[in-house]
Amino acid sequence: MTKSAEGTMPRTALTRERIVHASVDLIERDGADELSMRRVAAELGVGTMSLYNHVPNKAALLDAVAEHIMAGMVYADDPAVDWRDQTRTLARAFREVARRYPRSVQLVITRQPKSSVGLQSMEMALAAVRTAGFDDRTAVQLVRTFVAFVLGSLINEVSVKERGAPPAEFASELERAHYTNVRAVLPILMVHDHDSDFEFGLELLISAMAALPRNTP
């Protein structure tokens, strides 16, 4: 980057993309409640009014953030693939996005009823279960169940990292409290394989889905 005639480094041009990226960074660091046009402008080192040349208002900025997050959900839509494999692929893709942007994903979910943002993945998920023969009400319930499962697994993963290891006297406390079952499996409880746990739960849900009545085999 070259210097201007005055000898100062020119500013990087303000774009919609830069605004969105700064917004995502702010949300992941401080939470969606802290997002404002003023805060984003401060992050970028520009005046607040300059943002309005690229996004008309905060609602439009939130939609742009949601679009950016869901654009990172890589999924090859192939109607010929068995619905079970489609479900696995969608769940894994959503999990990857949720792990990458845990706070922003919550924003995507809350924005969905207000706009078409994020509905592409919903469309794919509904197509998979409706094509499998599930009735419309069941299809919606299944998609909601899988979303809850993915988000729940993410919350558990984060909480494990925040809790850390239990104190050395934890086993003795369990014995005094007569928590014999917890004490018996404590070595297993203390080991967390989030990928394995996720895949176990995913297969459990798919097996439960396969046992539900459907209009077609």
N, C-alpha and C positions, 0 to 999 in steps of 0.2 A: 504494500500500500504506500503510495507516494504522499509527500507533504503538499499542502496547499501553498498558494503564493505567500501567505502570511507566515508560513513555517509551522503551522499546527496540523496535526493529523486530522483528516476529514472524518466526520461521523459516519458510521455504517448506516445505510439508508433504512428508515423505518418501514417495515412491511407487515402485512397481516400475519405472515408466518412467524416473524420474530415476536410479535405480540402474543400469539397463541403459545409459542414455546415458553415465553416468560411467564405466562399465566399458569401453564402446567407446572413449571418449576415452583411457583409460589404456592399452588394448591398442595403439591406433594410435600412441601416443607412446612407450611403453616395451616393448611386446611382450607376448604372451599369457602368457609365463612369469612375468611380474611381477604378474599378476592374482591378487588374494586378497581375501577379505572385509574384511580389515583395511585394505588399501590403498584399496579402494573407499570404505570408511567415512571414511577420512582425506580422500579427494577431496571428499566431500560435507560434511565437518565434523560428522559424527555418530558416535555410539558404534557399535562393530562389531555388538553384539547387536541393535541396532535394524533392521539389514538382514534379520535372520531372520524378521521379521514379514511380509516381502514375498517373499523367496526362501529356501527351506528349507536350501540348501547351495550350495557352489561349483559342483557339477555342474549344478544347476538354473540357476544364474546363467549358466554357459557356454551352456547350451541357449537361454536367453532372449536372449543376445547373438546367437547364430546365427540365431534366429528374426527378430530385429530387422534383421539384415543382409540376409537373404534376402527380407524384406518389401519392401526397396527395389529388388528386381529386377522392373522393370515389363515385363510380357509379356502380350499379348492372345492367349489360346489359341483358335485357330480351326482345327478339324480340316479344314475345307474348303480351307485354304491349302496350296499345294504344299509338299512336305517340304523343298525347297531353301530356300524363303523362310522357313519355320519355323526351319530350322537357322540361317540368317543372323540372324534376329531374336533367337533364344535366345543365340547366341554374342555378339552385340553387347550384349544386356542384361546378360549375365554379366560382360562386360568392363567395363561401366560401374560395376557394383557392385564389382568387383575394384579398379578404379582409385580409387574413393571410399574403400574400406576394405581396403587391401592386406593388412594384418596380420590383420584380423578374418576375412577370407575364408578364409585358411589354417585358422583355427579352425573355420569352418563345415565345411570338407572333412574335418577330422579327427574331428568330432563325428558325421558322418553314419552310420558303422557302429553307433553306440551309441544312436541315437534316430532319430525320424522327422524331425528338424530338417533343413531343406534339401532334403528329398526331393520337394517339389513340383516344383522345377525339373528334378530327375532324372526324375520321372514324365513331365513334358512332353517332355523330350528323347528318352526311350525311346519314347514314343508316336509321335513324329515319325518316327523311323527304323524302328520296327517296322511302322508303317502303310505306309511306303515299300516294305516287302517284304524288309527285311534280316532274316536269322535272328537268334535271340536272342543267341548268342555274338558275332556281328558287331556287333549293336546296342550291346551293352555296350562292346565295344572302341572303337566309333566315338565314343560319348559320352566315354569316358575320354581318347581322343585329342584331342577338342575342348577338354576341360577343361585338359589339359596344354598345348595350344596357347595358350589364353587366358592362363593363368598364366605361361607362358614369355614371351609378348609383354610382359606386365607387368613381369617381372623384367628383361628387356632395356631397357625404357623407363626403369626406375628406375636401372639401372646406367649408362646413357648420361648421365643427369642428374648422377650422382655423379662420373663420370670427368671431365667437362668437356672442354675443347678440348685437343688435343695440343700439345706445345711447338713452337716455330717450327722447330727443327732436325729435327723428326720425319721430314720428307720426305727429307732428306739421309741419315738413318740407314737408311731403307728402301732407298735406292739403294746404300749401302755393303754392305748385307746381301743385295743382289741379289733383293729381293722385288719383281720387276718388275711382277707382276700387281697387287699391292696398290698399288704406286706409280702405276700407270696409271689406276686407278679411285679414287684417294684423294679427289678432289674430291666424288665421289658418296658415298663412305663417310662423309665428314664431315658430310653433310646427313642429318638424321633427321626423317622424316615418319612418325610412329608410326601415325597413322590410315591412311595409304596403305599402309604395310607390313602392318598388320593386315588390311585389306581384301584385299590381294594374297594373303596366306596363307590367309585364309578362303575365297576363291574357288578357290584351289588345292586345299584339302581337299574342298570340295564337288564339284569336278570329279573328284577321285579317288574319292569316294564313289559318284558316278554311274556310274563304270566298274566297280564291284564287282558280282558276281552277286547277283540278288535273286529272290524268289519271285514278285513282281508287277512290272509295268512302272512 
